[in-house]
């Protein structure tokens, strides 16, 4: 779920329908991981809790 756009997580039936914006978000997260060699948002030092 790390690559899922936030608006899709809030939807009544997440994963049922995709959007171009959601695809761009997911692609951007993957590119960020490749370029920065770390998990999404690791540079913010936010705990998973």
Order of alpha helices (4+ residues) and beta strands (2+ residues): alpha-alpha
